[in-house]
């Protein structure tokens, strides 16, 4: 299998960190750029956008694969029909 990071000067860990920060948290590309700059990593927001376009689908597929491997069956759903909630000492039915 080919290494998708082979032509990049930046380490794969930094690329993964930048892309996951952008995907996971509600941050703009410039905010991710500033966070990385505070940690001593100087990259442009356009570079982060390029990494996101190139590696984002690959990271998403890895996350989906890990999420499905942990369960016995893949169509697992959790559903709550009804519940009693105590509000100010009084029980309410939802």
Gaussian input, Z-matrix of N, CA and C with variables (Angstrom, degrees):
# hf/3-21g

backbone

0 1
 N
 C     1     B1
 C     2     B2     1     A1
 N     3     B3     2     A2     1     D1
 C     4     B4     3     A3     2     D2
 C     5     B5     4     A4     3     D3
 N     6     B6     5     A5     4     D4
 C     7     B7     6     A6     5     D5
 C     8     B8     7     A7     6     D6
 N     9     B9     8     A8     7     D7
 C    10    B10     9     A9     8     D8
 C    11    B11    10    A10     9     D9
 N    12    B12    11    A11    10    D10
 C    13    B13    12    A12    11    D11
 C    14    B14    13    A13    12    D12
 N    15    B15    14    A14    13    D13
 C    16    B16    15    A15    14    D14
 C    17    B17    16    A16    15    D15
 N    18    B18    17    A17    16    D16
 C    19    B19    18    A18    17    D17
 C    20    B20    19    A19    18    D18
 N    21    B21    20    A20    19    D19
 C    22    B22    21    A21    20    D20
 C    23    B23    22    A22    21    D21
 N    24    B24    23    A23    22    D22
 C    25    B25    24    A24    23    D23
 C    26    B26    25    A25    24    D24
 N    27    B27    26    A26    25    D25
 C    28    B28    27    A27    26    D26
 C    29    B29    28    A28    27    D27
 N    30    B30    29    A29    28    D28
 C    31    B31    30    A30    29    D29
 C    32    B32    31    A31    30    D30
 N    33    B33    32    A32    31    D31
 C    34    B34    33    A33    32    D32
 C    35    B35    34    A34    33    D33
 N    36    B36    35    A35    34    D34
 C    37    B37    36    A36    35    D35
 C    38    B38    37    A37    36    D36
 N    39    B39    38    A38    37    D37
 C    40    B40    39    A39    38    D38
 C    41    B41    40    A40    39    D39
 N    42    B42    41    A41    40    D40
 C    43    B43    42    A42    41    D41
 C    44    B44    43    A43    42    D42
 N    45    B45    44    A44    43    D43
 C    46    B46    45    A45    44    D44
 C    47    B47    46    A46    45    D45
 N    48    B48    47    A47    46    D46
 C    49    B49    48    A48    47    D47
 C    50    B50    49    A49    48    D48
 N    51    B51    50    A50    49    D49
 C    52    B52    51    A51    50    D50
 C    53    B53    52    A52    51    D51
 N    54    B54    53    A53    52    D52
 C    55    B55    54    A54    53    D53
 C    56    B56    55    A55    54    D54
 N    57    B57    56    A56    55    D55
 C    58    B58    57    A57    56    D56
 C    59    B59    58    A58    57    D57
 N    60    B60    59    A59    58    D58
 C    61    B61    60    A60    59    D59
 C    62    B62    61    A61    60    D60
 N    63    B63    62    A62    61    D61
 C    64    B64    63    A63    62    D62
 C    65    B65    64    A64    63    D63
 N    66    B66    65    A65    64    D64
 C    67    B67    66    A66    65    D65
 C    68    B68    67    A67    66    D66
 N    69    B69    68    A68    67    D67
 C    70    B70    69    A69    68    D68
 C    71    B71    70    A70    69    D69
 N    72    B72    71    A71    70    D70
 C    73    B73    72    A72    71    D71
 C    74    B74    73    A73    72    D72
 N    75    B75    74    A74    73    D73
 C    76    B76    75    A75    74    D74
 C    77    B77    76    A76    75    D75
 N    78    B78    77    A77    76    D76
 C    79    B79    78    A78    77    D77
 C    80    B80    79    A79    78    D78
 N    81    B81    80    A80    79    D79
 C    82    B82    81    A81    80    D80
 C    83    B83    82    A82    81    D81
 N    84    B84    83    A83    82    D82
 C    85    B85    84    A84    83    D83
 C    86    B86    85    A85    84    D84
 N    87    B87    86    A86    85    D85
 C    88    B88    87    A87    86    D86
 C    89    B89    88    A88    87    D87
 N    90    B90    89    A89    88    D88
 C    91    B91    90    A90    89    D89
 C    92    B92    91    A91    90    D90
 N    93    B93    92    A92    91    D91
 C    94    B94    93    A93    92    D92
 C    95    B95    94    A94    93    D93
 N    96    B96    95    A95    94    D94
 C    97    B97    96    A96    95    D95
 C    98    B98    97    A97    96    D96
 N    99    B99    98    A98    97    D97
 C   100   B100    99    A99    98    D98
 C   101   B101   100   A100    99    D99
 N   102   B102   101   A101   100   D100
 C   103   B103   102   A102   101   D101
 C   104   B104   103   A103   102   D102
 N   105   B105   104   A104   103   D103
 C   106   B106   105   A105   104   D104
 C   107   B107   106   A106   105   D105
 N   108   B108   107   A107   106   D106
 C   109   B109   108   A108   107   D107
 C   110   B110   109   A109   108   D108
 N   111   B111   110   A110   109   D109
 C   112   B112   111   A111   110   D110
 C   113   B113   112   A112   111   D111
 N   114   B114   113   A113   112   D112
 C   115   B115   114   A114   113   D113
 C   116   B116   115   A115   114   D114
 N   117   B117   116   A116   115   D115
 C   118   B118   117   A117   116   D116
 C   119   B119   118   A118   117   D117
 N   120   B120   119   A119   118   D118
 C   121   B121   120   A120   119   D119
 C   122   B122   121   A121   120   D120
 N   123   B123   122   A122   121   D121
 C   124   B124   123   A123   122   D122
 C   125   B125   124   A124   123   D123
 N   126   B126   125   A125   124   D124
 C   127   B127   126   A126   125   D125
 C   128   B128   127   A127   126   D126
 N   129   B129   128   A128   127   D127
 C   130   B130   129   A129   128   D128
 C   131   B131   130   A130   129   D129
 N   132   B132   131   A131   130   D130
 C   133   B133   132   A132   131   D131
 C   134   B134   133   A133   132   D132
 N   135   B135   134   A134   133   D133
 C   136   B136   135   A135   134   D134
 C   137   B137   136   A136   135   D135
 N   138   B138   137   A137   136   D136
 C   139   B139   138   A138   137   D137
 C   140   B140   139   A139   138   D138
 N   141   B141   140   A140   139   D139
 C   142   B142   141   A141   140   D140
 C   143   B143   142   A142   141   D141
 N   144   B144   143   A143   142   D142
 C   145   B145   144   A144   143   D143
 C   146   B146   145   A145   144   D144
 N   147   B147   146   A146   145   D145
 C   148   B148   147   A147   146   D146
 C   149   B149   148   A148   147   D147
 N   150   B150   149   A149   148   D148
 C   151   B151   150   A150   149   D149
 C   152   B152   151   A151   150   D150
 N   153   B153   152   A152   151   D151
 C   154   B154   153   A153   152   D152
 C   155   B155   154   A154   153   D153
 N   156   B156   155   A155   154   D154
 C   157   B157   156   A156   155   D155
 C   158   B158   157   A157   156   D156
 N   159   B159   158   A158   157   D157
 C   160   B160   159   A159   158   D158
 C   161   B161   160   A160   159   D159
 N   162   B162   161   A161   160   D160
 C   163   B163   162   A162   161   D161
 C   164   B164   163   A163   162   D162
 N   165   B165   164   A164   163   D163
 C   166   B166   165   A165   164   D164
 C   167   B167   166   A166   165   D165
 N   168   B168   167   A167   166   D166
 C   169   B169   168   A168   167   D167
 C   170   B170   169   A169   168   D168
 N   171   B171   170   A170   169   D169
 C   172   B172   171   A171   170   D170
 C   173   B173   172   A172   171   D171
 N   174   B174   173   A173   172   D172
 C   175   B175   174   A174   173   D173
 C   176   B176   175   A175   174   D174
 N   177   B177   176   A176   175   D175
 C   178   B178   177   A177   176   D176
 C   179   B179   178   A178   177   D177
 N   180   B180   179   A179   178   D178
 C   181   B181   180   A180   179   D179
 C   182   B182   181   A181   180   D180
 N   183   B183   182   A182   181   D181
 C   184   B184   183   A183   182   D182
 C   185   B185   184   A184   183   D183
 N   186   B186   185   A185   184   D184
 C   187   B187   186   A186   185   D185
 C   188   B188   187   A187   186   D186
 N   189   B189   188   A188   187   D187
 C   190   B190   189   A189   188   D188
 C   191   B191   190   A190   189   D189
 N   192   B192   191   A191   190   D190
 C   193   B193   192   A192   191   D191
 C   194   B194   193   A193   192   D192
 N   195   B195   194   A194   193   D193
 C   196   B196   195   A195   194   D194
 C   197   B197   196   A196   195   D195
 N   198   B198   197   A197   196   D196
 C   199   B199   198   A198   197   D197
 C   200   B200   199   A199   198   D198
 N   201   B201   200   A200   199   D199
 C   202   B202   201   A201   200   D200
 C   203   B203   202   A202   201   D201
 N   204   B204   203   A203   202   D202
 C   205   B205   204   A204   203   D203
 C   206   B206   205   A205   204   D204
 N   207   B207   206   A206   205   D205
 C   208   B208   207   A207   206   D206
 C   209   B209   208   A208   207   D207
 N   210   B210   209   A209   208   D208
 C   211   B211   210   A210   209   D209
 C   212   B212   211   A211   210   D210
 N   213   B213   212   A212   211   D211
 C   214   B214   213   A213   212   D212
 C   215   B215   214   A214   213   D213
 N   216   B216   215   A215   214   D214
 C   217   B217   216   A216   215   D215
 C   218   B218   217   A217   216   D216
 N   219   B219   218   A218   217   D217
 C   220   B220   219   A219   218   D218
 C   221   B221   220   A220   219   D219
 N   222   B222   221   A221   220   D220
 C   223   B223   222   A222   221   D221
 C   224   B224   223   A223   222   D222
 N   225   B225   224   A224   223   D223
 C   226   B226   225   A225   224   D224
 C   227   B227   226   A226   225   D225
 N   228   B228   227   A227   226   D226
 C   229   B229   228   A228   227   D227
 C   230   B230   229   A229   228   D228
 N   231   B231   230   A230   229   D229
 C   232   B232   231   A231   230   D230
 C   233   B233   232   A232   231   D231
 N   234   B234   233   A233   232   D232
 C   235   B235   234   A234   233   D233
 C   236   B236   235   A235   234   D234
 N   237   B237   236   A236   235   D235
 C   238   B238   237   A237   236   D236
 C   239   B239   238   A238   237   D237
 N   240   B240   239   A239   238   D238
 C   241   B241   240   A240   239   D239
 C   242   B242   241   A241   240   D240
 N   243   B243   242   A242   241   D241
 C   244   B244   243   A243   242   D242
 C   245   B245   244   A244   243   D243
 N   246   B246   245   A245   244   D244
 C   247   B247   246   A246   245   D245
 C   248   B248   247   A247   246   D246
 N   249   B249   248   A248   247   D247
 C   250   B250   249   A249   248   D248
 C   251   B251   250   A250   249   D249
 N   252   B252   251   A251   250   D250
 C   253   B253   252   A252   251   D251
 C   254   B254   253   A253   252   D252
 N   255   B255   254   A254   253   D253
 C   256   B256   255   A255   254   D254
 C   257   B257   256   A256   255   D255
 N   258   B258   257   A257   256   D256
 C   259   B259   258   A258   257   D257
 C   260   B260   259   A259   258   D258
 N   261   B261   260   A260   259   D259
 C   262   B262   261   A261   260   D260
 C   263   B263   262   A262   261   D261
 N   264   B264   263   A263   262   D262
 C   265   B265   264   A264   263   D263
 C   266   B266   265   A265   264   D264
 N   267   B267   266   A266   265   D265
 C   268   B268   267   A267   266   D266
 C   269   B269   268   A268   267   D267
 N   270   B270   269   A269   268   D268
 C   271   B271   270   A270   269   D269
 C   272   B272   271   A271   270   D270
 N   273   B273   272   A272   271   D271
 C   274   B274   273   A273   272   D272
 C   275   B275   274   A274   273   D273
 N   276   B276   275   A275   274   D274
 C   277   B277   276   A276   275   D275
 C   278   B278   277   A277   276   D276
 N   279   B279   278   A278   277   D277
 C   280   B280   279   A279   278   D278
 C   281   B281   280   A280   279   D279

   B1=1.4512
   B2=1.5335
   B3=1.2972
   B4=1.4652
   B5=1.5165
   B6=1.3120
   B7=1.4505
   B8=1.5282
   B9=1.3312
   B10=1.4732
   B11=1.5282
   B12=1.3263
   B13=1.4663
   B14=1.5297
   B15=1.3131
   B16=1.4636
   B17=1.5186
   B18=1.3278
   B19=1.4627
   B20=1.5292
   B21=1.3133
   B22=1.4510
   B23=1.5169
   B24=1.3381
   B25=1.4668
   B26=1.5196
   B27=1.3267
   B28=1.4567
   B29=1.5252
   B30=1.3140
   B31=1.4641
   B32=1.5337
   B33=1.3186
   B34=1.4696
   B35=1.5245
   B36=1.3286
   B37=1.4672
   B38=1.5221
   B39=1.3191
   B40=1.4684
   B41=1.5225
   B42=1.3170
   B43=1.4697
   B44=1.5229
   B45=1.3325
   B46=1.4728
   B47=1.5277
   B48=1.3334
   B49=1.4619
   B50=1.5177
   B51=1.3257
   B52=1.4609
   B53=1.5193
   B54=1.3221
   B55=1.4737
   B56=1.5227
   B57=1.3288
   B58=1.4604
   B59=1.5252
   B60=1.3333
   B61=1.4632
   B62=1.5175
   B63=1.3272
   B64=1.4613
   B65=1.5211
   B66=1.3291
   B67=1.4671
   B68=1.5246
   B69=1.3128
   B70=1.4655
   B71=1.5234
   B72=1.3235
   B73=1.4586
   B74=1.5218
   B75=1.3312
   B76=1.4723
   B77=1.5259
   B78=1.3204
   B79=1.4599
   B80=1.5197
   B81=1.3201
   B82=1.4560
   B83=1.5232
   B84=1.3136
   B85=1.4576
   B86=1.5235
   B87=1.3195
   B88=1.4665
   B89=1.5295
   B90=1.3237
   B91=1.4634
   B92=1.5279
   B93=1.3265
   B94=1.4642
   B95=1.5209
   B96=1.3401
   B97=1.4625
   B98=1.5264
   B99=1.3346
   B100=1.4647
   B101=1.5249
   B102=1.3524
   B103=1.4640
   B104=1.5225
   B105=1.3108
   B106=1.4604
   B107=1.5258
   B108=1.3442
   B109=1.4602
   B110=1.5232
   B111=1.3462
   B112=1.4602
   B113=1.5183
   B114=1.3275
   B115=1.4600
   B116=1.5201
   B117=1.3464
   B118=1.4552
   B119=1.5098
   B120=1.3272
   B121=1.4628
   B122=1.5203
   B123=1.3199
   B124=1.4658
   B125=1.5217
   B126=1.3400
   B127=1.4650
   B128=1.5255
   B129=1.3023
   B130=1.4619
   B131=1.5274
   B132=1.3386
   B133=1.4650
   B134=1.5243
   B135=1.3237
   B136=1.4615
   B137=1.5250
   B138=1.3200
   B139=1.4623
   B140=1.5135
   B141=1.3259
   B142=1.4609
   B143=1.5221
   B144=1.3339
   B145=1.4697
   B146=1.5196
   B147=1.3122
   B148=1.4621
   B149=1.5259
   B150=1.3410
   B151=1.4596
   B152=1.5155
   B153=1.3370
   B154=1.4616
   B155=1.5209
   B156=1.3242
   B157=1.4670
   B158=1.5197
   B159=1.3155
   B160=1.4620
   B161=1.5246
   B162=1.3379
   B163=1.4622
   B164=1.5237
   B165=1.3181
   B166=1.4620
   B167=1.5142
   B168=1.3491
   B169=1.4691
   B170=1.5304
   B171=1.3215
   B172=1.4631
   B173=1.5345
   B174=1.3407
   B175=1.4600
   B176=1.5287
   B177=1.3304
   B178=1.4678
   B179=1.5331
   B180=1.3191
   B181=1.4673
   B182=1.5248
   B183=1.3407
   B184=1.4696
   B185=1.5161
   B186=1.3392
   B187=1.4579
   B188=1.5268
   B189=1.3364
   B190=1.4677
   B191=1.5223
   B192=1.3181
   B193=1.4599
   B194=1.5237
   B195=1.3328
   B196=1.4678
   B197=1.5199
   B198=1.3250
   B199=1.4623
   B200=1.5269
   B201=1.3261
   B202=1.4628
   B203=1.5235
   B204=1.3183
   B205=1.4713
   B206=1.5206
   B207=1.3074
   B208=1.4536
   B209=1.5068
   B210=1.3016
   B211=1.4675
   B212=1.5221
   B213=1.3217
   B214=1.4592
   B215=1.5265
   B216=1.2979
   B217=1.4567
   B218=1.5148
   B219=1.3221
   B220=1.4632
   B221=1.5282
   B222=1.3067
   B223=1.4644
   B224=1.5276
   B225=1.3206
   B226=1.4532
   B227=1.5154
   B228=1.3192
   B229=1.4589
   B230=1.5157
   B231=1.3185
   B232=1.4388
   B233=1.5131
   B234=1.3231
   B235=1.4517
   B236=1.5228
   B237=1.3147
   B238=1.4472
   B239=1.5210
   B240=1.3298
   B241=1.4602
   B242=1.5272
   B243=1.2815
   B244=1.4561
   B245=1.5121
   B246=1.3352
   B247=1.4478
   B248=1.5278
   B249=1.3265
   B250=1.4550
   B251=1.5215
   B252=1.3288
   B253=1.4600
   B254=1.5175
   B255=1.3329
   B256=1.4621
   B257=1.5282
   B258=1.3284
   B259=1.4569
   B260=1.5191
   B261=1.3311
   B262=1.4652
   B263=1.5302
   B264=1.3202
   B265=1.4632
   B266=1.5124
   B267=1.3030
   B268=1.4588
   B269=1.5220
   B270=1.3479
   B271=1.4649
   B272=1.5281
   B273=1.3222
   B274=1.4739
   B275=1.5241
   B276=1.3156
   B277=1.4562
   B278=1.5142
   B279=1.3174
   B280=1.4622
   B281=1.5088
   A1=108.84
   A2=116.70
   A3=121.99
   A4=110.99
   A5=115.22
   A6=121.36
   A7=108.45
   A8=119.77
   A9=120.47
   A10=113.39
   A11=118.21
   A12=122.37
   A13=112.81
   A14=119.05
   A15=121.24
   A16=114.73
   A17=119.69
   A18=120.84
   A19=113.38
   A20=118.07
   A21=121.75
   A22=110.49
   A23=115.97
   A24=120.63
   A25=111.52
   A26=116.72
   A27=121.93
   A28=109.34
   A29=116.63
   A30=120.02
   A31=110.79
   A32=117.07
   A33=120.60
   A34=113.36
   A35=117.69
   A36=120.44
   A37=111.27
   A38=116.72
   A39=120.54
   A40=110.22
   A41=117.19
   A42=120.59
   A43=109.80
   A44=115.70
   A45=119.63
   A46=110.89
   A47=117.48
   A48=120.93
   A49=111.20
   A50=117.32
   A51=120.54
   A52=111.64
   A53=116.85
   A54=120.21
   A55=110.38
   A56=117.62
   A57=119.43
   A58=112.02
   A59=117.90
   A60=119.56
   A61=110.87
   A62=116.51
   A63=120.30
   A64=111.45
   A65=116.81
   A66=120.48
   A67=111.11
   A68=116.53
   A69=121.30
   A70=113.94
   A71=117.29
   A72=121.37
   A73=109.97
   A74=117.48
   A75=119.92
   A76=111.63
   A77=115.84
   A78=122.09
   A79=109.86
   A80=115.40
   A81=119.70
   A82=108.74
   A83=116.09
   A84=120.21
   A85=111.09
   A86=116.55
   A87=120.04
   A88=111.78
   A89=117.45
   A90=119.82
   A91=110.99
   A92=116.63
   A93=119.75
   A94=109.45
   A95=116.58
   A96=120.96
   A97=110.52
   A98=117.44
   A99=121.19
   A100=112.02
   A101=117.83
   A102=120.49
   A103=111.04
   A104=116.71
   A105=119.65
   A106=110.88
   A107=117.17
   A108=120.53
   A109=111.23
   A110=117.23
   A111=121.33
   A112=111.94
   A113=116.72
   A114=121.59
   A115=112.45
   A116=116.55
   A117=120.62
   A118=115.15
   A119=117.84
   A120=122.13
   A121=107.29
   A122=116.66
   A123=121.41
   A124=109.92
   A125=116.32
   A126=122.24
   A127=108.50
   A128=115.87
   A129=122.30
   A130=109.46
   A131=116.55
   A132=119.65
   A133=111.11
   A134=118.33
   A135=120.62
   A136=111.45
   A137=116.70
   A138=120.43
   A139=110.24
   A140=116.68
   A141=120.79
   A142=110.28
   A143=116.17
   A144=119.28
   A145=110.61
   A146=118.93
   A147=122.47
   A148=110.70
   A149=116.53
   A150=119.71
   A151=110.81
   A152=116.84
   A153=121.22
   A154=110.50
   A155=117.02
   A156=119.92
   A157=112.31
   A158=116.32
   A159=120.03
   A160=112.79
   A161=117.88
   A162=121.68
   A163=114.14
   A164=118.57
   A165=120.85
   A166=113.83
   A167=119.12
   A168=119.11
   A169=113.28
   A170=117.22
   A171=120.43
   A172=110.41
   A173=117.25
   A174=120.82
   A175=110.77
   A176=117.17
   A177=120.64
   A178=110.77
   A179=117.00
   A180=120.05
   A181=111.12
   A182=117.32
   A183=120.88
   A184=111.21
   A185=116.99
   A186=121.00
   A187=110.30
   A188=117.06
   A189=120.41
   A190=111.14
   A191=116.54
   A192=120.50
   A193=110.86
   A194=117.29
   A195=120.65
   A196=111.51
   A197=116.42
   A198=120.61
   A199=110.51
   A200=117.55
   A201=121.22
   A202=112.44
   A203=118.47
   A204=120.91
   A205=111.91
   A206=118.81
   A207=121.56
   A208=114.31
   A209=118.90
   A210=121.98
   A211=110.85
   A212=114.79
   A213=119.45
   A214=111.13
   A215=117.06
   A216=120.19
   A217=108.07
   A218=116.40
   A219=120.57
   A220=114.00
   A221=118.73
   A222=120.25
   A223=111.30
   A224=117.29
   A225=122.28
   A226=109.78
   A227=116.71
   A228=122.67
   A229=108.70
   A230=115.58
   A231=121.05
   A232=107.24
   A233=117.12
   A234=120.86
   A235=109.02
   A236=116.76
   A237=122.39
   A238=108.11
   A239=116.58
   A240=120.74
   A241=111.64
   A242=116.60
   A243=120.38
   A244=109.86
   A245=114.43
   A246=118.74
   A247=109.36
   A248=115.46
   A249=121.60
   A250=107.36
   A251=116.46
   A252=122.02
   A253=108.18
   A254=116.05
   A255=120.37
   A256=107.89
   A257=116.29
   A258=122.87
   A259=107.81
   A260=116.03
   A261=122.57
   A262=111.67
   A263=116.40
   A264=120.96
   A265=113.99
   A266=119.66
   A267=122.85
   A268=108.96
   A269=115.92
   A270=120.00
   A271=110.35
   A272=114.94
   A273=122.24
   A274=109.50
   A275=116.17
   A276=121.77
   A277=109.63
   A278=116.14
   A279=120.39
   A280=109.67
   D1=135.54
   D2=-179.14
   D3=-74.73
   D4=146.64
   D5=177.10
   D6=-82.24
   D7=118.24
   D8=-178.20
   D9=-70.61
   D10=-14.16
   D11=-177.82
   D12=-98.65
   D13=8.11
   D14=-167.42
   D15=-65.87
   D16=-28.06
   D17=-177.81
   D18=-98.30
   D19=7.84
   D20=-177.29
   D21=-100.64
   D22=137.06
   D23=177.98
   D24=-75.42
   D25=-28.91
   D26=-179.09
   D27=-77.41
   D28=145.15
   D29=-178.30
   D30=-69.21
   D31=150.79
   D32=178.76
   D33=-59.51
   D34=-30.25
   D35=179.95
   D36=-65.93
   D37=-39.33
   D38=179.02
   D39=-70.04
   D40=-41.03
   D41=178.21
   D42=-61.74
   D43=-45.88
   D44=179.75
   D45=-63.02
   D46=-41.75
   D47=178.84
   D48=-61.05
   D49=-46.66
   D50=-178.17
   D51=-64.00
   D52=-45.02
   D53=-178.37
   D54=-67.36
   D55=-42.40
   D56=-178.94
   D57=-69.33
   D58=-33.48
   D59=174.54
   D60=-62.81
   D61=-40.94
   D62=-178.86
   D63=-69.56
   D64=-38.70
   D65=-177.57
   D66=-77.61
   D67=-45.18
   D68=-170.80
   D69=-73.29
   D70=-37.17
   D71=-174.78
   D72=-114.31
   D73=153.63
   D74=-179.69
   D75=-77.49
   D76=70.06
   D77=-178.59
   D78=-115.48
   D79=150.11
   D80=172.86
   D81=-83.92
   D82=168.57
   D83=178.49
   D84=-62.77
   D85=-37.61
   D86=179.09
   D87=-68.55
   D88=-34.01
   D89=176.69
   D90=-67.40
   D91=-40.27
   D92=176.19
   D93=-63.28
   D94=-40.92
   D95=177.03
   D96=-58.40
   D97=-44.09
   D98=179.84
   D99=-66.20
   D100=-40.91
   D101=177.91
   D102=-61.90
   D103=-42.68
   D104=179.23
   D105=-67.58
   D106=-37.76
   D107=178.96
   D108=-63.58
   D109=-37.38
   D110=176.64
   D111=-63.20
   D112=-24.81
   D113=179.09
   D114=-97.04
   D115=9.75
   D116=175.33
   D117=88.75
   D118=14.34
   D119=-179.68
   D120=-111.14
   D121=115.05
   D122=-175.46
   D123=-102.71
   D124=99.28
   D125=175.80
   D126=-131.88
   D127=155.40
   D128=179.26
   D129=-85.35
   D130=153.22
   D131=178.17
   D132=-64.71
   D133=-28.28
   D134=176.83
   D135=-68.59
   D136=-31.78
   D137=175.66
   D138=-66.55
   D139=-41.22
   D140=178.06
   D141=-64.37
   D142=-40.07
   D143=176.53
   D144=-61.85
   D145=-41.72
   D146=178.28
   D147=-63.30
   D148=-43.97
   D149=177.77
   D150=-62.07
   D151=-40.32
   D152=-179.64
   D153=-63.17
   D154=-43.44
   D155=178.61
   D156=-66.49
   D157=-35.79
   D158=-176.25
   D159=-82.33
   D160=-45.27
   D161=-172.48
   D162=-103.66
   D163=-12.88
   D164=-178.61
   D165=-56.61
   D166=-49.74
   D167=178.28
   D168=-61.84
   D169=-34.47
   D170=178.85
   D171=-66.51
   D172=-44.50
   D173=178.72
   D174=-65.43
   D175=-39.15
   D176=179.22
   D177=-63.90
   D178=-39.96
   D179=177.83
   D180=-64.38
   D181=-39.33
   D182=176.90
   D183=-62.70
   D184=-42.53
   D185=-179.75
   D186=-64.69
   D187=-44.63
   D188=178.51
   D189=-62.08
   D190=-40.29
   D191=-179.51
   D192=-64.73
   D193=-44.19
   D194=178.03
   D195=-65.07
   D196=-36.61
   D197=-177.82
   D198=-66.97
   D199=-37.42
   D200=-177.88
   D201=-81.02
   D202=-27.99
   D203=-177.92
   D204=-70.47
   D205=-25.59
   D206=-176.96
   D207=-76.12
   D208=-13.42
   D209=-176.72
   D210=-106.12
   D211=159.28
   D212=176.85
   D213=-75.83
   D214=-29.58
   D215=178.10
   D216=-139.82
   D217=150.04
   D218=-169.65
   D219=-86.43
   D220=-15.32
   D221=-177.57
   D222=-97.36
   D223=34.00
   D224=-178.47
   D225=-68.64
   D226=130.29
   D227=176.77
   D228=-135.99
   D229=146.67
   D230=174.40
   D231=-115.63
   D232=129.73
   D233=-175.94
   D234=-136.33
   D235=135.85
   D236=178.66
   D237=-114.35
   D238=116.75
   D239=-178.45
   D240=-81.95
   D241=-52.84
   D242=-174.14
   D243=-146.22
   D244=156.70
   D245=-178.18
   D246=-157.76
   D247=149.32
   D248=171.64
   D249=-101.19
   D250=132.95
   D251=-179.25
   D252=-123.15
   D253=138.10
   D254=178.38
   D255=-96.92
   D256=118.22
   D257=179.29
   D258=-122.76
   D259=118.64
   D260=-177.58
   D261=51.93
   D262=41.15
   D263=177.23
   D264=80.40
   D265=-0.62
   D266=-178.55
   D267=-112.41
   D268=132.38
   D269=-179.00
   D270=-82.09
   D271=130.64
   D272=178.02
   D273=-120.87
   D274=143.37
   D275=178.01
   D276=-99.41
   D277=128.79
   D278=176.25
   D279=-110.32

